[in-house]
Amino acid sequence: MELKRGDKVAVLDDVLEGYVLKTEAGTVYIETTDGFEMEFAKEELVKIETPIEDLSDDIDFEKVLAEKKLPPKPKSQRIKPKERNLPPMEVDLHIEKLTSSSRGMNNFDMLNLQMETAKRQLEFAMRKRIQKVVFIHGVGEGVLKAELDFLLGRYDNLKFYDADYQRYGLGATEVYFFQNA
């Protein structure tokens, strides 16, 4: 920082301000605001005011204004009360959703595939700490629902019950995981 005659300066280690009178080989002579003439090393002073004429040549005001503009705030979306209570995870256990073709599979194979999928998704939800999961099993004869109830009954850290009737009818079970404190 180069100081020249007329620059307003402040002393770093003291509560003094003044104007530069002259500089000689690292020593700066200032006149304080109280009217006293004092000398300081150049390193002890800091320039505190720059005339506006000096600023206009060095600064691109358009760039400064562009930096100051804040990005627009994202609009908040209204969530309907029905959507607030939707579970974050749904698992459809219908066989046509799990495999491209059930050709050649007997009922036992289909039930095994459905139960393996349910168990894998249940473990995933526990690992990711997802609090609610809905398993869509359909109505049918109730075999898949009974097997699902048996599987879920083996876990201690959850409760399960019929899912929202308006949304799923009788063909879904909702699982709620208790989060460890």
N, C-alpha and C positions, 0 to 999 in steps of 0.2 A: 504494500500500500504506500503510495507516494503522497506525502503531505506537502501542501503549498500554502503560501500566504493567503489568509482569509478563510481557510477551512475551519469548520467548527469541530472541536475534538473534546474527548473526555479522558480523564486519567483512569487507568484500569484499577489501581489499588487505592483510590481515594475518591471522595465525592467532590470532584472538581471538573468544571467545564470551562472552555475558553476558546479563543481564536488564535490561529497560528500567526505569529509575527514574522519569524524567519527560521530557516533550517540551516545548520552548519555541521557537516560530517557526523551524522547520526544523532546530533543534539537538536532538539526543537524548542524554540522559545515561544511561549504562549502568553497571552494576556487573559487572565481569568475573568469570569463575569463580574467579579467583585472589583476588578481594576488592577490587580496585582500582576507583575511580570514575573514569570517563573520559567525554569528550564527543566526539560525531561529528556530521557533517552527516547528515541523513536519507538522502541518496543513497548514503552509504558503508556502509549497513547492509542486511542482508537477514534477514527473519524465517525462522527455521529450524524452528520447532515450533509447531504449532497444536493447542490442546486439542481432544479428541474431541467435546466438547459443542458447539463451534463448527462442527464439520464436519457433524454429523448433520442440521442444518437446511438446509444448502445443497446437499447431495449426494443424488441419487437412487441408492441402493445397487443397486436392481434393474437400473437402466440400466448401471451400471458392471459388474455381474456378467455381464450379457448381452454387453457388449463383450469381456469376457475369455474367453468361451466360444469355443473353436476350432471351426470347421466340421469335420464328420466326414471322416476321410481316405477317399478313394475306395479301394474294395477292389481289390487287384491281381488280375488274372485270369491263371490258368495257361494258358500257350500250349503246345499239344501239339508235340512235336518235329517232326512232319510239317508242321504249320502254320508253324513258324519258317522253314523253307526255301522256302516258297512265294514265287514272284516277286511283286513288288508290282503288276505290270501284265500283263494278258492281253489279246491282240487276237485275236478270232475272225474269220477271213477267209472263213468260209462265206458264200456269196452271199446266202442268205436272212437272214443277220444284218446285211448291209450295205445292203440295199434292200428296200422293201416288196414289190416285184414285179419279177421278172426277165423278165417277158413282153416280147417284142420285142427282147431282147438276145441276140446270138449269143455263142459261146464267147470270141471275141476281146474283145468289150465287157466281159464278166464278168471275164475275166482282167485287163484294164486297170483296172477298178474295184478289184479285189482288190489289185493291185500299187500303185496310187495310195494306197489306204488304208494298206497296209503301210509305204510310204515316209513318208507323213505321220505315222504313229504312231511310226516310228523316229526321225524328226527331233524330234518332241515329247519322246520319252524322253531324247534327247541334250540338248535345251535344259533340261529339268527335272532333269537329272542322275540319272535313274532307272537303277539299276545292272543290273537284270535285266528282260527282257521275254520273254514267251512268245507266239509267233505260232501260232495253231491253224489249220492248213491242211487237215486231213483226209488220208485215205489216197488214195482215187481212183486216177487214172492217173499221178499224180506230176508233172503239168505245173506246178501252182502251187508245189509244193515246189522244183522245179528252178529256176523263175523267182525264187523267194525266195532260194535259195542263191546265184544269180547276183548279185542285188541286194546281199545282205549281204557277198559277197566283194569288193565295190567299196569297202568301208570298212576303214580301217586300225585304228581305235580300238576294235574289238570282236572277239569270237570267238563262234561259234555252233555248236550241236550239238543232237542230238535231245533233246527235253525228257523229263521223268520218264515212263518207260514205264508205271508203275502208275497214274499219274494221267491221262495223255493218250493212251496207246497209241503207235502209230507216226505219228500225225497231227499232231505239233506240233514246233516248233523253238524252242529257248531261245537267247536272245541275251544275252551278258554284255558290258557296256561297261567298258573300262578307264578309270578316272578319272585325269585329269591331276594330277600332283603339284604 
